Amino acid sequence: MNNEQQDTREQAKQAIYAAIAEQAAGLKTSKGQVGAAEALKHLAEAYAWVTYPNQTHG
């Protein structure tokens, strides 16, 4: 993997992590709405995929 790909992957990880933090903070105000928890789950899966692309996720 070249440096440009590593930089892009790191940027994606940082963006997803920020979205996870924002979504998690919003869970209190969503009062346990299924949609909010589902969105957090999808973000966590995306982070896992970007962090460990060679492993199966799901």
PDB file of N, H, CA, C and O in Angstrom:
ATOM      1  N   MET A   1       0.849  -1.167   0.000  1.00  0.00           N
ATOM      2  CA  MET A   1       0.000   0.000   0.000  1.00  0.00           C
ATOM      3  C   MET A   1       0.899   1.236   0.000  1.00  0.00           C
ATOM      4  O   MET A   1       1.860   1.313   0.766  1.00  0.00           O
ATOM      5  N   ASN A   2       0.584   2.189  -0.855  1.00  0.00           N
ATOM      6  H   ASN A   2      -0.197   2.127  -1.477  1.00  0.00           H
ATOM      7  CA  ASN A   2       1.422   3.384  -0.922  1.00  0.00           C
ATOM      8  C   ASN A   2       0.973   4.422   0.112  1.00  0.00           C
ATOM      9  O   ASN A   2      -0.057   4.260   0.767  1.00  0.00           O
ATOM     10  N   ASN A   3       1.752   5.471   0.240  1.00  0.00           N
ATOM     11  H   ASN A   3       2.588   5.603  -0.292  1.00  0.00           H
ATOM     12  CA  ASN A   3       1.473   6.500   1.249  1.00  0.00           C
ATOM     13  C   ASN A   3       0.141   7.194   1.026  1.00  0.00           C
ATOM     14  O   ASN A   3      -0.553   7.538   1.983  1.00  0.00           O
ATOM     15  N   GLU A   4      -0.219   7.402  -0.234  1.00  0.00           N
ATOM     16  H   GLU A   4       0.345   7.123  -1.011  1.00  0.00           H
ATOM     17  CA  GLU A   4      -1.484   8.073  -0.530  1.00  0.00           C
ATOM     18  C   GLU A   4      -2.661   7.223  -0.046  1.00  0.00           C
ATOM     19  O   GLU A   4      -3.618   7.749   0.522  1.00  0.00           O
ATOM     20  N   GLN A   5      -2.588   5.912  -0.270  1.00  0.00           N
ATOM     21  H   GLN A   5      -1.811   5.484  -0.731  1.00  0.00           H
ATOM     22  CA  GLN A   5      -3.650   5.026   0.197  1.00  0.00           C
ATOM     23  C   GLN A   5      -3.700   4.999   1.721  1.00  0.00           C
ATOM     24  O   GLN A   5      -4.785   4.988   2.303  1.00  0.00           O
ATOM     25  N   GLN A   6      -2.549   4.988   2.366  1.00  0.00           N
ATOM     26  H   GLN A   6      -1.668   4.997   1.893  1.00  0.00           H
ATOM     27  CA  GLN A   6      -2.510   5.001   3.825  1.00  0.00           C
ATOM     28  C   GLN A   6      -3.099   6.296   4.371  1.00  0.00           C
ATOM     29  O   GLN A   6      -3.836   6.275   5.357  1.00  0.00           O
ATOM     30  N   ASP A   7      -2.780   7.422   3.737  1.00  0.00           N
ATOM     31  H   ASP A   7      -2.181   7.439   2.936  1.00  0.00           H
ATOM     32  CA  ASP A   7      -3.326   8.706   4.162  1.00  0.00           C
ATOM     33  C   ASP A   7      -4.844   8.727   4.006  1.00  0.00           C
ATOM     34  O   ASP A   7      -5.560   9.201   4.887  1.00  0.00           O
ATOM     35  N   THR A   8      -5.325   8.212   2.884  1.00  0.00           N
ATOM     36  H   THR A   8      -4.743   7.826   2.168  1.00  0.00           H
ATOM     37  CA  THR A   8      -6.764   8.168   2.635  1.00  0.00           C
ATOM     38  C   THR A   8      -7.452   7.282   3.655  1.00  0.00           C
ATOM     39  O   THR A   8      -8.511   7.637   4.174  1.00  0.00           O
ATOM     40  N   ARG A   9      -6.863   6.135   3.947  1.00  0.00           N
ATOM     41  H   ARG A   9      -6.004   5.846   3.525  1.00  0.00           H
ATOM     42  CA  ARG A   9      -7.444   5.232   4.942  1.00  0.00           C
ATOM     43  C   ARG A   9      -7.473   5.894   6.317  1.00  0.00           C
ATOM     44  O   ARG A   9      -8.461   5.777   7.043  1.00  0.00           O
ATOM     45  N   GLU A  10      -6.406   6.581   6.672  1.00  0.00           N
ATOM     46  H   GLU A  10      -5.604   6.676   6.083  1.00  0.00           H
ATOM     47  CA  GLU A  10      -6.347   7.257   7.976  1.00  0.00           C
ATOM     48  C   GLU A  10      -7.387   8.371   8.058  1.00  0.00           C
ATOM     49  O   GLU A  10      -8.017   8.557   9.099  1.00  0.00           O
ATOM     50  N   GLN A  11      -7.568   9.105   6.973  1.00  0.00           N
ATOM     51  H   GLN A  11      -7.056   8.953   6.128  1.00  0.00           H
ATOM     52  CA  GLN A  11      -8.595  10.157   6.939  1.00  0.00           C
ATOM     53  C   GLN A  11      -9.985   9.550   7.104  1.00  0.00           C
ATOM     54  O   GLN A  11     -10.829  10.104   7.809  1.00  0.00           O
ATOM     55  N   ALA A  12     -10.222   8.418   6.455  1.00  0.00           N
ATOM     56  H   ALA A  12      -9.537   7.968   5.882  1.00  0.00           H
ATOM     57  CA  ALA A  12     -11.523   7.745   6.579  1.00  0.00           C
ATOM     58  C   ALA A  12     -11.739   7.288   8.010  1.00  0.00           C
ATOM     59  O   ALA A  12     -12.825   7.464   8.562  1.00  0.00           O
ATOM     60  N   LYS A  13     -10.713   6.702   8.614  1.00  0.00           N
ATOM     61  H   LYS A  13      -9.831   6.560   8.165  1.00  0.00           H
ATOM     62  CA  LYS A  13     -10.830   6.248  10.000  1.00  0.00           C
ATOM     63  C   LYS A  13     -11.162   7.419  10.925  1.00  0.00           C
ATOM     64  O   LYS A  13     -12.024   7.301  11.796  1.00  0.00           O
ATOM     65  N   GLN A  14     -10.486   8.534  10.737  1.00  0.00           N
ATOM     66  H   GLN A  14      -9.786   8.630  10.030  1.00  0.00           H
ATOM     67  CA  GLN A  14     -10.719   9.695  11.594  1.00  0.00           C
ATOM     68  C   GLN A  14     -12.135  10.247  11.408  1.00  0.00           C
ATOM     69  O   GLN A  14     -12.791  10.625  12.378  1.00  0.00           O
ATOM     70  N   ALA A  15     -12.595  10.290  10.167  1.00  0.00           N
ATOM     71  H   ALA A  15     -12.061   9.983   9.379  1.00  0.00           H
ATOM     72  CA  ALA A  15     -13.949  10.792   9.894  1.00  0.00           C
ATOM     73  C   ALA A  15     -15.003   9.875  10.498  1.00  0.00           C
ATOM     74  O   ALA A  15     -15.971  10.346  11.095  1.00  0.00           O
ATOM     75  N   ILE A  16     -14.820   8.575  10.348  1.00  0.00           N
ATOM     76  H   ILE A  16     -14.033   8.192   9.864  1.00  0.00           H
ATOM     77  CA  ILE A  16     -15.782   7.620  10.904  1.00  0.00           C
ATOM     78  C   ILE A  16     -15.754   7.675  12.427  1.00  0.00           C
ATOM     79  O   ILE A  16     -16.804   7.635  13.068  1.00  0.00           O
ATOM     80  N   TYR A  17     -14.560   7.768  13.010  1.00  0.00           N
ATOM     81  H   TYR A  17     -13.707   7.801  12.489  1.00  0.00           H
ATOM     82  CA  TYR A  17     -14.458   7.846  14.464  1.00  0.00           C
ATOM     83  C   TYR A  17     -15.174   9.087  14.994  1.00  0.00           C
ATOM     84  O   TYR A  17     -15.859   9.022  16.015  1.00  0.00           O
ATOM     85  N   ALA A  18     -15.018  10.203  14.309  1.00  0.00           N
ATOM     86  H   ALA A  18     -14.462  10.255  13.480  1.00  0.00           H
ATOM     87  CA  ALA A  18     -15.706  11.436  14.721  1.00  0.00           C
ATOM     88  C   ALA A  18     -17.222  11.262  14.626  1.00  0.00           C
ATOM     89  O   ALA A  18     -17.962  11.723  15.495  1.00  0.00           O
ATOM     90  N   ALA A  19     -17.675  10.598  13.572  1.00  0.00           N
ATOM     91  H   ALA A  19     -17.074  10.223  12.866  1.00  0.00           H
ATOM     92  CA  ALA A  19     -19.113  10.350  13.426  1.00  0.00           C
ATOM     93  C   ALA A  19     -19.622   9.415  14.515  1.00  0.00           C
ATOM     94  O   ALA A  19     -20.734   9.591  15.014  1.00  0.00           O
ATOM     95  N   ILE A  20     -18.816   8.422  14.888  1.00  0.00           N
ATOM     96  H   ILE A  20     -17.913   8.280  14.483  1.00  0.00           H
ATOM     97  CA  ILE A  20     -19.194   7.511  15.972  1.00  0.00           C
ATOM     98  C   ILE A  20     -19.345   8.305  17.270  1.00  0.00           C
ATOM     99  O   ILE A  20     -20.334   8.139  17.984  1.00  0.00           O
ATOM    100  N   ALA A  21     -18.385   9.155  17.577  1.00  0.00           N
ATOM    101  H   ALA A  21     -17.582   9.290  16.997  1.00  0.00           H
ATOM    102  CA  ALA A  21     -18.442   9.954  18.809  1.00  0.00           C
ATOM    103  C   ALA A  21     -19.673  10.847  18.821  1.00  0.00           C
ATOM    104  O   ALA A  21     -20.336  10.982  19.849  1.00  0.00           O
ATOM    105  N   GLU A  22     -19.978  11.451  17.692  1.00  0.00           N
ATOM    106  H   GLU A  22     -19.439  11.342  16.856  1.00  0.00           H
ATOM    107  CA  GLU A  22     -21.151  12.318  17.591  1.00  0.00           C
ATOM    108  C   GLU A  22     -22.446  11.509  17.756  1.00  0.00           C
ATOM    109  O   GLU A  22     -23.362  11.926  18.464  1.00  0.00           O
ATOM    110  N   GLN A  23     -22.503  10.370  17.103  1.00  0.00           N
ATOM    111  H   GLN A  23     -21.759  10.032  16.528  1.00  0.00           H
ATOM    112  CA  GLN A  23     -23.691   9.525  17.190  1.00  0.00           C
ATOM    113  C   GLN A  23     -23.880   8.999  18.612  1.00  0.00           C
ATOM    114  O   GLN A  23     -24.998   8.969  19.125  1.00  0.00           O
ATOM    115  N   ALA A  24     -22.790   8.588  19.239  1.00  0.00           N
ATOM    116  H   ALA A  24     -21.881   8.612  18.822  1.00  0.00           H
ATOM    117  CA  ALA A  24     -22.873   8.077  20.611  1.00  0.00           C
ATOM    118  C   ALA A  24     -23.354   9.170  21.563  1.00  0.00           C
ATOM    119  O   ALA A  24     -24.161   8.907  22.455  1.00  0.00           O
ATOM    120  N   ALA A  25     -22.865  10.381  21.377  1.00  0.00           N
ATOM    121  H   ALA A  25     -22.210  10.595  20.653  1.00  0.00           H
ATOM    122  CA  ALA A  25     -23.299  11.493  22.224  1.00  0.00           C
ATOM    123  C   ALA A  25     -24.789  11.776  22.031  1.00  0.00           C
ATOM    124  O   ALA A  25     -25.473  12.187  22.969  1.00  0.00           O
ATOM    125  N   GLY A  26     -25.280  11.559  20.836  1.00  0.00           N
ATOM    126  H   GLY A  26     -24.725  11.225  20.074  1.00  0.00           H
ATOM    127  CA  GLY A  26     -26.690  11.799  20.545  1.00  0.00           C
ATOM    128  C   GLY A  26     -27.627  10.705  21.034  1.00  0.00           C
ATOM    129  O   GLY A  26     -28.843  10.895  21.028  1.00  0.00           O
ATOM    130  N   LEU A  27     -27.094   9.571  21.456  1.00  0.00           N
ATOM    131  H   LEU A  27     -26.106   9.416  21.461  1.00  0.00           H
ATOM    132  CA  LEU A  27     -27.953   8.483  21.911  1.00  0.00           C
ATOM    133  C   LEU A  27     -28.771   8.871  23.140  1.00  0.00           C
ATOM    134  O   LEU A  27     -29.914   8.437  23.285  1.00  0.00           O
ATOM    135  N   LYS A  28     -28.201   9.673  24.013  1.00  0.00           N
ATOM    136  H   LYS A  28     -27.273  10.025  23.895  1.00  0.00           H
ATOM    137  CA  LYS A  28     -28.951  10.097  25.204  1.00  0.00           C
ATOM    138  C   LYS A  28     -30.182  10.898  24.809  1.00  0.00           C
ATOM    139  O   LYS A  28     -31.262  10.701  25.366  1.00  0.00           O
ATOM    140  N   THR A  29     -30.021  11.791  23.857  1.00  0.00           N
ATOM    141  H   THR A  29     -29.144  11.951  23.405  1.00  0.00           H
ATOM    142  CA  THR A  29     -31.145  12.629  23.457  1.00  0.00           C
ATOM    143  C   THR A  29     -32.136  11.870  22.591  1.00  0.00           C
ATOM    144  O   THR A  29     -33.295  12.272  22.487  1.00  0.00           O
ATOM    145  N   SER A  30     -31.702  10.780  21.969  1.00  0.00           N
ATOM    146  H   SER A  30     -30.761  10.454  22.054  1.00  0.00           H
ATOM    147  CA  SER A  30     -32.630  10.000  21.132  1.00  0.00           C
ATOM    148  C   SER A  30     -33.468   9.049  21.973  1.00  0.00           C
ATOM    149  O   SER A  30     -34.407   8.434  21.468  1.00  0.00           O
ATOM    150  N   LYS A  31     -33.135   8.926  23.247  1.00  0.00           N
ATOM    151  H   LYS A  31     -32.372   9.425  23.657  1.00  0.00           H
ATOM    152  CA  LYS A  31     -33.871   8.098  24.204  1.00  0.00           C
ATOM    153  C   LYS A  31     -34.035   6.666  23.713  1.00  0.00           C
ATOM    154  O   LYS A  31     -35.114   6.079  23.795  1.00  0.00           O
ATOM    155  N   GLY A  32     -32.937   6.120  23.203  1.00  0.00           N
ATOM    156  H   GLY A  32     -32.060   6.597  23.137  1.00  0.00           H
ATOM    157  CA  GLY A  32     -32.924   4.713  22.825  1.00  0.00           C
ATOM    158  C   GLY A  32     -33.656   4.368  21.544  1.00  0.00           C
ATOM    159  O   GLY A  32     -34.034   3.213  21.347  1.00  0.00           O
ATOM    160  N   GLN A  33     -33.863   5.333  20.676  1.00  0.00           N
ATOM    161  H   GLN A  33     -33.555   6.271  20.836  1.00  0.00           H
ATOM    162  CA  GLN A  33     -34.518   5.043  19.405  1.00  0.00           C
ATOM    163  C   GLN A  33     -33.693   4.023  18.625  1.00  0.00           C
ATOM    164  O   GLN A  33     -32.467   4.117  18.558  1.00  0.00           O
ATOM    165  N   VAL A  34     -34.369   3.070  18.050  1.00  0.00           N
ATOM    166  H   VAL A  34     -35.365   2.994  18.105  1.00  0.00           H
ATOM    167  CA  VAL A  34     -33.698   2.000  17.319  1.00  0.00           C
ATOM    168  C   VAL A  34     -32.859   2.560  16.180  1.00  0.00           C
ATOM    169  O   VAL A  34     -31.758   2.066  15.939  1.00  0.00           O
ATOM    170  N   GLY A  35     -33.333   3.550  15.489  1.00  0.00           N
ATOM    171  H   GLY A  35     -34.228   3.952  15.685  1.00  0.00           H
ATOM    172  CA  GLY A  35     -32.606   4.120  14.357  1.00  0.00           C
ATOM    173  C   GLY A  35     -31.265   4.694  14.758  1.00  0.00           C
ATOM    174  O   GLY A  35     -30.287   4.566  14.020  1.00  0.00           O
ATOM    175  N   ALA A  36     -31.206   5.325  15.916  1.00  0.00           N
ATOM    176  H   ALA A  36     -32.000   5.429  16.516  1.00  0.00           H
ATOM    177  CA  ALA A  36     -29.955   5.910  16.390  1.00  0.00           C
ATOM    178  C   ALA A  36     -28.951   4.815  16.736  1.00  0.00           C
ATOM    179  O   ALA A  36     -27.767   4.928  16.416  1.00  0.00           O
ATOM    180  N   ALA A  37     -29.419   3.773  17.380  1.00  0.00           N
ATOM    181  H   ALA A  37     -30.380   3.682  17.639  1.00  0.00           H
ATOM    182  CA  ALA A  37     -28.531   2.659  17.725  1.00  0.00           C
ATOM    183  C   ALA A  37     -28.072   1.929  16.464  1.00  0.00           C
ATOM    184  O   ALA A  37     -26.917   1.514  16.368  1.00  0.00           O
ATOM    185  N   GLU A  38     -28.960   1.777  15.516  1.00  0.00           N
ATOM    186  H   GLU A  38     -29.898   2.114  15.593  1.00  0.00           H
ATOM    187  CA  GLU A  38     -28.618   1.121  14.250  1.00  0.00           C
ATOM    188  C   GLU A  38     -27.559   1.918  13.495  1.00  0.00           C
ATOM    189  O   GLU A  38     -26.632   1.340  12.927  1.00  0.00           O
ATOM    190  N   ALA A  39     -27.693   3.234  13.488  1.00  0.00           N
ATOM    191  H   ALA A  39     -28.446   3.703  13.950  1.00  0.00           H
ATOM    192  CA  ALA A  39     -26.705   4.083  12.820  1.00  0.00           C
ATOM    193  C   ALA A  39     -25.344   3.933  13.487  1.00  0.00           C
ATOM    194  O   ALA A  39     -24.320   3.878  12.805  1.00  0.00           O
ATOM    195  N   LEU A  40     -25.328   3.867  14.802  1.00  0.00           N
ATOM    196  H   LEU A  40     -26.160   3.912  15.355  1.00  0.00           H
ATOM    197  CA  LEU A  40     -24.067   3.685  15.522  1.00  0.00           C
ATOM    198  C   LEU A  40     -23.444   2.344  15.167  1.00  0.00           C
ATOM    199  O   LEU A  40     -22.230   2.254  14.988  1.00  0.00           O
ATOM    200  N   LYS A  41     -24.256   1.309  15.065  1.00  0.00           N
ATOM    201  H   LYS A  41     -25.242   1.382  15.211  1.00  0.00           H
ATOM    202  CA  LYS A  41     -23.768  -0.023  14.688  1.00  0.00           C
ATOM    203  C   LYS A  41     -23.137   0.014  13.294  1.00  0.00           C
ATOM    204  O   LYS A  41     -22.069  -0.559  13.080  1.00  0.00           O
ATOM    205  N   HIS A  42     -23.784   0.675  12.364  1.00  0.00           N
ATOM    206  H   HIS A  42     -24.651   1.141  12.537  1.00  0.00           H
ATOM    207  CA  HIS A  42     -23.253   0.766  10.997  1.00  0.00           C
ATOM    208  C   HIS A  42     -21.928   1.528  10.965  1.00  0.00           C
ATOM    209  O   HIS A  42     -21.009   1.157  10.235  1.00  0.00           O
ATOM    210  N   LEU A  43     -21.836   2.582  11.751  1.00  0.00           N
ATOM    211  H   LEU A  43     -22.582   2.884  12.344  1.00  0.00           H
ATOM    212  CA  LEU A  43     -20.585   3.332  11.818  1.00  0.00           C
ATOM    213  C   LEU A  43     -19.468   2.480  12.401  1.00  0.00           C
ATOM    214  O   LEU A  43     -18.333   2.524  11.926  1.00  0.00           O
ATOM    215  N   ALA A  44     -19.789   1.710  13.426  1.00  0.00           N
ATOM    216  H   ALA A  44     -20.711   1.674  13.812  1.00  0.00           H
ATOM    217  CA  ALA A  44     -18.774   0.841  14.030  1.00  0.00           C
ATOM    218  C   ALA A  44     -18.300  -0.217  13.027  1.00  0.00           C
ATOM    219  O   ALA A  44     -17.111  -0.533  12.970  1.00  0.00           O
ATOM    220  N   GLU A  45     -19.220  -0.754  12.250  1.00  0.00           N
ATOM    221  H   GLU A  45     -20.185  -0.498  12.297  1.00  0.00           H
ATOM    222  CA  GLU A  45     -18.845  -1.734  11.223  1.00  0.00           C
ATOM    223  C   GLU A  45     -17.968  -1.087  10.154  1.00  0.00           C
ATOM    224  O   GLU A  45     -17.013  -1.701   9.678  1.00  0.00           O
ATOM    225  N   ALA A  46     -18.283   0.136   9.781  1.00  0.00           N
ATOM    226  H   ALA A  46     -19.058   0.636  10.168  1.00  0.00           H
ATOM    227  CA  ALA A  46     -17.474   0.845   8.788  1.00  0.00           C
ATOM    228  C   ALA A  46     -16.069   1.092   9.324  1.00  0.00           C
ATOM    229  O   ALA A  46     -15.087   0.952   8.595  1.00  0.00           O
ATOM    230  N   TYR A  47     -15.979   1.457  10.591  1.00  0.00           N
ATOM    231  H   TYR A  47     -16.777   1.570  11.182  1.00  0.00           H
ATOM    232  CA  TYR A  47     -14.669   1.687  11.198  1.00  0.00           C
ATOM    233  C   TYR A  47     -13.862   0.387  11.213  1.00  0.00           C
ATOM    234  O   TYR A  47     -12.671   0.390  10.901  1.00  0.00           O
ATOM    235  N   ALA A  48     -14.505  -0.711  11.573  1.00  0.00           N
ATOM    236  H   ALA A  48     -15.472  -0.713  11.826  1.00  0.00           H
ATOM    237  CA  ALA A  48     -13.811  -2.004  11.591  1.00  0.00           C
ATOM    238  C   ALA A  48     -13.329  -2.372  10.188  1.00  0.00           C
ATOM    239  O   ALA A  48     -12.217  -2.874  10.026  1.00  0.00           O
ATOM    240  N   TRP A  49     -14.147  -2.130   9.192  1.00  0.00           N
ATOM    241  H   TRP A  49     -15.051  -1.722   9.324  1.00  0.00           H
ATOM    242  CA  TRP A  49     -13.764  -2.469   7.818  1.00  0.00           C
ATOM    243  C   TRP A  49     -12.567  -1.641   7.369  1.00  0.00           C
ATOM    244  O   TRP A  49     -11.651  -2.169   6.739  1.00  0.00           O
ATOM    245  N   VAL A  50     -12.568  -0.343   7.687  1.00  0.00           N
ATOM    246  H   VAL A  50     -13.312   0.086   8.199  1.00  0.00           H
ATOM    247  CA  VAL A  50     -11.454   0.521   7.277  1.00  0.00           C
ATOM    248  C   VAL A  50     -10.187   0.167   8.058  1.00  0.00           C
ATOM    249  O   VAL A  50      -9.083   0.220   7.514  1.00  0.00           O
ATOM    250  N   THR A  51     -10.348  -0.194   9.326  1.00  0.00           N
ATOM    251  H   THR A  51     -11.244  -0.238   9.768  1.00  0.00           H
ATOM    252  CA  THR A  51      -9.198  -0.511  10.162  1.00  0.00           C
ATOM    253  C   THR A  51      -8.599  -1.867   9.817  1.00  0.00           C
ATOM    254  O   THR A  51      -7.378  -2.016   9.785  1.00  0.00           O
ATOM    255  N   TYR A  52      -9.445  -2.851   9.561  1.00  0.00           N
ATOM    256  H   TYR A  52     -10.438  -2.730   9.587  1.00  0.00           H
ATOM    257  CA  TYR A  52      -8.991  -4.216   9.269  1.00  0.00           C
ATOM    258  C   TYR A  52      -9.676  -4.732   7.994  1.00  0.00           C
ATOM    259  O   TYR A  52     -10.561  -5.584   8.075  1.00  0.00           O
ATOM    260  N   PRO A  53      -9.278  -4.228   6.828  1.00  0.00           N
ATOM    261  CA  PRO A  53      -9.973  -4.578   5.581  1.00  0.00           C
ATOM    262  C   PRO A  53      -9.827  -6.041   5.164  1.00  0.00           C
ATOM    263  O   PRO A  53     -10.629  -6.530   4.369  1.00  0.00           O
ATOM    264  N   ASN A  54      -8.836  -6.740   5.675  1.00  0.00           N
ATOM    265  H   ASN A  54      -8.184  -6.342   6.321  1.00  0.00           H
ATOM    266  CA  ASN A  54      -8.612  -8.126   5.259  1.00  0.00           C
ATOM    267  C   ASN A  54      -9.427  -9.136   6.062  1.00  0.00           C
ATOM    268  O   ASN A  54      -9.381 -10.334   5.783  1.00  0.00           O
ATOM    269  N   GLN A  55     -10.168  -8.658   7.053  1.00  0.00           N
ATOM    270  H   GLN A  55     -10.205  -7.685   7.280  1.00  0.00           H
ATOM    271  CA  GLN A  55     -10.984  -9.567   7.862  1.00  0.00           C
ATOM    272  C   GLN A  55     -12.445  -9.429   7.466  1.00  0.00           C
ATOM    273  O   GLN A  55     -12.876  -8.385   6.976  1.00  0.00           O
ATOM    274  N   THR A  56     -13.194 -10.493   7.688  1.00  0.00           N
ATOM    275  H   THR A  56     -12.844 -11.341   8.086  1.00  0.00           H
ATOM    276  CA  THR A  56     -14.621 -10.421   7.400  1.00  0.00           C
ATOM    277  C   THR A  56     -15.317  -9.641   8.516  1.00  0.00           C
ATOM    278  O   THR A  56     -14.951  -9.746   9.687  1.00  0.00           O
ATOM    279  N   HIS A  57     -16.301  -8.876   8.139  1.00  0.00           N
ATOM    280  H   HIS A  57     -16.598  -8.791   7.188  1.00  0.00           H
ATOM    281  CA  HIS A  57     -17.068  -8.063   9.092  1.00  0.00           C
ATOM    282  C   HIS A  57     -18.540  -8.245   8.773  1.00  0.00           C
ATOM    283  O   HIS A  57     -18.914  -8.555   7.641  1.00  0.00           O
ATOM    284  N   GLY A  58     -19.354  -8.051   9.772  1.00  0.00           N
ATOM    285  H   GLY A  58     -19.050  -7.799  10.691  1.00  0.00           H
ATOM    286  CA  GLY A  58     -20.757  -8.147   9.473  1.00  0.00           C
ATOM    287  C   GLY A  58     -21.578  -8.223  10.622  1.00  0.00           C
ATOM    288  O   GLY A  58     -22.800  -8.308  10.503  1.00  0.00           O
TER     289      GLY A  58
END
